[in-house]
Amino acid sequence: MITTPFKFPDGDGFSIYMKRLPAGGIRLSDMGSTLIHLSYKQDVERLKEGSRLKVYSQILSEMGVHDDDGELFLESPANQLAQSIFQFGQALMRIHDTAHLNCSNRDLI
């Protein structure tokens, strides 16, 4: 587990885990904790429909993050670990902030 100063608005720290990849590089993972944390404020199934899905997919794409059944992860070369931790933390915060979206069927945030 990596200790960072990143925190959710309620004060809980981000859960970021690091694993060496067999082919080289590092995988940063939240082990599913971000969506669990988000589920305290909203139904995370809403991220799989309509405008929220578009916003969620856009965040993942822009930040290079992948979703494996709720586990968010980012793979990185070892020599870019510091930048990747920051990038991953930013992605987790942006995903968590989707709880504040007020999307209707007509709006795309």
N, C-alpha and C positions, 0 to 999 in steps of 0.2 A: 504494500500500500504506500502511496506517495502522500505525504503531508504537504498541503498547500494552504495559502491564505484565502482561497476561494470559498465563499459561503453562500448558501441560499438566503433569501430575505429573512427567514425565521431564525437564522444563526447556525443552522446545521451545516457542517462542512461537506464539501464534495467528497464522494468516495471515488478515488482514482487508483486503479491498480495497474502495475506494470508487469509485463511478461516478455521474456526474450523469445523471439521467433526462431524456429530451427534454421530457416534460410537466412537469418540475419535480420537485424532491426528489432524494433520494440512494438508491442501492442499495448496501448493504453485502453483500459476498459473501466466502465462504471459498474460492471457486474449486475446491471439492471436497477441500480439504486435511484437513478434520476427519474425514471418513469414511475417508480414506486413513490418517490417523494412527490411527484406531480399528481399522483392519484389521490393525495390527501385533499387537493383543491378542486379537481375535476375528474370526470370519467375519461381515462386515457384512451378509451376506445374511440372517443371523438376525434383523436388525432388521425384516425384512419378514414375520415370522410370529409368531403366538401373542401371548403377553404382552409380548414385546419390541416388537412392532409397536404395541400399544396404548400402551405407555409412550412410545415414540418419537413417535407421532402426537400424544399429549397434550402433550409438550414443545413440538413445533412449533406446535400450536394456541395454547397458553398464551403463548408468547413471540412469536407473530406471524411466525414464520420459515417459509420455504417450502423444499422440496426439489425441485430440478430435476435429476433423474438424478444425484444425489450432490452437486450444488452446493447449498450452503445459502445462503440470502440473506434479507435483511430490507430492505423499502423504507420510507423515512422522509421526512417533510418536512425540508427543510434546517435549519429553525430548531429541530429536535429531535435534531440529529446527536449531541450528547454523550450524551443519554439512550439513543439508539438503539445507539451503540457499546457502552455498558455492557450493555444488554439483549441484544444479539447475542452479546457475550462470555459472558454468563451462560448463554445457550442452548447455545452451543458446549460449554461445560464440562459442562452437564447431559447433553448428548448423549454426550459422551465418557465420562461416568461410567456410562453403560449397560453398559459392559464389565464392571462389577462386579456386575451383576444376576445372581441365580441364580434364573431363572424356570423353573418346571415347568408342565406343561399344566394343572394344577389351581390354580396361584397367579396372581394378578394383582397386580403390584407397584404 
